[in-house]
Amino acid sequence: MKRNANSWARFVDEIGNPELTYAEIAKRLKISIATVCIWAKSLRLPPRRRGRRRQIEPSVRNQLLLRTARTISPGQAAVQFQISKQRVSRLMRRWEGWPAAQLVTSLSSG
């Protein structure tokens, strides 16, 4: 796609949003991902991070598991959820700072 003033201005607006991926920008502007990458390079922008985005909160299943592990014991929680104690330990370390009061509030209130 040739760069015209309108598409370039929209691209500059979209690329400024760090929450958007190249694929999302390409879809919004109806251009290819390669074009987004080339245009970003022409602006001398650093490449976007690759891979899955980091979770900000545990999934509902992991919230239930964490609540169970904190209530009884990690070993019993592992047996109940049919996973290894090592996995429970890793999840507890991963979500160590996650407040226990917030765990599964939506399930207990509904």
Summary of the structure (lengths in Angstrom):
residues: 110
radius of gyration: 21.6
end to end distance: 50.6
largest distance: 62.8
contacts: 238
relative contact order: 0.10
helix: 61%
strand: 0%
